[in-house]
């Protein structure tokens, strides 16, 4: 596998006048090209802090982040789809390009191609308010892909959907990411969701978070819905549940 990114002994401490809070302690792992990695851990353990550090939204206290590609680009998909209902679907999809002043004819054409490829081509001129929740999430992903990132950062992207929609949308998003040959790092509280999407699951401890275990998932080319029926799925689930249940 080709490495894109390595984290080496990451450490994050928040300092205030009256208190010191250690959030992350000695986090180390690699992220490889075309890999889908999920991070699970207790609420408040530092998962989102870790993502913020990776995308330069927060600074490290100590440790190293090694990029194996020049000008490594990140795309961030948030919990909320953050659609602007006064803009149409195409303008929402190109919003990141507009903000980064990269809205060229070539990039607009690329974005339209993505929208057409993934079932949104006939909705270019409508408001996102007319789309289903699943379609809005697909649009949010395409808006991120329009920036041509090397690594997609997904922060609980399906948390606001009902269970049935969540299954279908996660399947859609997985297929899009794999078809576009993207690397993804996702945070989720849902063990089954992590297992259904991942090539690798990283389990974090309570704060200050450390890595308890890393599981390589043998997918056998199965998608998120199909893999839930695999006999190994429950075994992985039980191992991760035990890790989280005995968190220290």
VEXLUMMI-712426 format. One record per residue (C-alpha): residue in one letter; x, y, z. Coordinates in pm, whole numbers, padded with zeros to 5 digits, always signed. Layout:
<nodes>
aXYZ;...
</nodes>
This chain:
<nodes>
x+00000+00000+00000;x+00109+00357-00071;x+00118+00577+00238;x-00042+00918+00215;x-00010+01026+00576;x+00153+00916+00902;x+00071+01035+01252;x+00356+00996+01500;x+00296+01030+01874;x+00038+01309+01848;x-00025+01491+02173;x-00272+01771+02239;x-00308+01968+02561;x-00540+02263+02620;x-00410+02524+02863;x-00615+02782+03049;x-00542+03012+03339;x-00671+02766+03597;x-00662+02430+03425;x-00476+02194+03194;x-00673+01944+02984;x-00495+01660+02805;x-00710+01565+02503;x-00490+01336+02290;x-00196+01122+02398;x+00053+00934+02179;x-00169+00875+01876;x+00014+00702+01589;x-00123+00542+01272;x-00083+00546+00893;x-00339+00637+00629;x-00288+00465+00294;x-00403+00553-00055;x-00761+00438-00140;x-00817+00325+00219;x-01140+00386+00415;x-01058+00422+00786;x-01311+00474+01065;x-01235+00604+01414;x-01465+00503+01700;x-01449+00602+02064;x-01654+00734+02356;x-01821+01074+02338;x-01582+01355+02420;x-01271+01139+02389;x-01104+01365+02131;x-01213+01225+01794;x-01315+01561+01647;x-01004+01725+01794;x-00796+01472+01603;x-00972+01559+01277;x-00925+01931+01345;x-00552+01878+01396;x-00523+01685+01070;x-00691+01967+00877;x-00493+02245+01051;x-00798+02381+01233;x-00610+02320+01559;x-00240+02302+01644;x-00050+02008+01787;x+00115+02028+02127;x+00374+01772+02017;x+00424+01491+01767;x+00455+01480+01389;x+00222+01456+01089;x+00410+01333+00785;x+00274+01393+00434;x+00403+01157+00165;x+00261+01368-00118;x+00334+01732-00194;x+00043+01970-00136;x-00177+01701+00017;x-00538+01825-00004;x-00812+01754+00250;x-01186+01772+00197;x-01413+01804+00504;x-01768+01666+00512;x-01952+01782+00824;x-02233+01636+01036;x-02474+01885+00880;x-02503+01898+00502;x-02484+02282+00537;x-02681+02346+00218;x-02777+02703+00125;x-03138+02679+00013;x-03128+03012-00173;x-02870+02859-00410;x-02954+02583-00656;x-02797+02236-00647;x-02518+02321-00893;x-02420+02638-00706;x-02420+02448-00377;x-02200+02181-00534;x-01952+02446-00653;x-01965+02654-00336;x-01626+02532-00213;x-01476+02615-00552;x-01627+02964-00528;x-01485+03023-00181;x-01140+02902-00286;x-01159+03103-00611;x-01120+02782-00814;x-01453+02798-01000;x-01306+02748-01345;x-01490+02610-01648;x-01295+02287-01608;x-01390+02247-01241;x-01756+02334-01307;x-01764+02068-01580;x-01605+01816-01343;x-01866+01895-01076;x-02153+01860-01325;x-02012+01523-01429;x-02013+01409-01065;x-02372+01527-01017;x-02483+01347-01332;x-02292+01030-01244;x-02449+01003-00900;x-02815+01072-00967;x-02838+01450-00929;x-02802+01560-01291;x-03170+01640-01337;x-03177+01856-01022;x-02907+02110-01109;x-03142+02409-01104;x-03361+02322-00805;x-03318+02421-00441;x-03164+02163-00203;x-03483+02197+00004;x-03655+01990-00265;x-03413+01698-00221;x-03446+01405+00019;x-03206+01378+00312;x-03007+01111+00131;x-02978+01319-00184;x-02860+01617+00020;x-02585+01402+00172;x-02482+01289-00174;x-02471+01654-00277;x-02259+01738+00028;x-02013+01465-00071;x-01998+01588-00431;x-01935+01944-00306;x-01635+01803-00118;x-01518+01592-00413;x-01541+01895-00643;x-01230+02030-00469;x-01039+01716-00577;x-00908+01630-00230;x-00657+01352-00169;x-00817+01267+00167;x-01182+01299+00265;x-01250+01379+00630;x-01600+01268+00736;x-01726+01380+01077;x-02041+01179+01169;x-02185+01248+00820;x-02496+01030+00859;x-02591+01112+01219;x-02894+01325+01129;x-03059+01060+00910;x-03313+00798+01016;x-03189+00438+01032;x-03313+00323+00691;x-03185+00635+00514;x-02856+00604+00702;x-02800+00251+00566;x-02879+00350+00208;x-02680+00675+00213;x-02374+00511+00371;x-02389+00251+00092;x-02412+00528-00170;x-02128+00729-00016;x-01905+00422+00012;x-01957+00334-00354;x-01888+00691-00468;x-01568+00715-00262;x-01443+00379-00390;x-01537+00456-00752;x-01356+00791-00733;x-01052+00619-00576;x-01046+00846-00274;x-00896+00794+00070;x-01138+00854+00358;x-01106+00902+00734;x-01438+00900+00918;x-01542+00951+01280;x-01853+00771+01404;x-02008+00651+01732;x-02177+00361+01552;x-01972+00038+01562;x-02182-00134+01294;x-02149+00169+01067;x-01772+00176+01114;x-01744-00194+01031;x-01975-00171+00731;x-01765+00102+00567;x-01408+00043+00675;x-01095-00125+00559;x-00959-00042+00904;x-01121+00055+01237;x-00926+00249+01499;x-01066+00224+01854;x-00987+00511+02092;x-00996+00517+02471;x-01153+00775+02700;x-00986+01116+02722;x-00698+01165+02694;x-00754+00935+02398;x-00500+00674+02305;x-00534+00392+02054;x-00671+00076+02216;x-00677-00137+01902;x-00661-00121+01524;x-00864-00380+01331;x-00799-00464+00966;x-01137-00560+00818;x-01145-00838+00558;x-01419-00708+00329;x-01389-00956+00040;x-01515-00680-00196;x-01847-00651-00010;x-02029-00319+00021;x-02166-00170+00346;x-02503-00348+00337;x-02374-00684+00215;x-02090-00704+00468;x-02335-00678+00758;x-02447-01032+00665;x-02093-01170+00667;x-02023-01417+00954;x-01713-01220+01054;x-01916-00901+01109;x-02048-01006+01450;x-01701-01120+01561;x-01551-00781+01479;x-01847-00608+01644;x-01800-00806+01968;x-01427-00725+01981;x-01484-00351+01936;x-01777-00350+02180;x-01549-00513+02439;x-01281-00249+02377;x-01531+00032+02430;x-01701-00135+02728;x-01370-00167+02910;x-01247+00178+02817;x-00997+00341+03048;
</nodes>
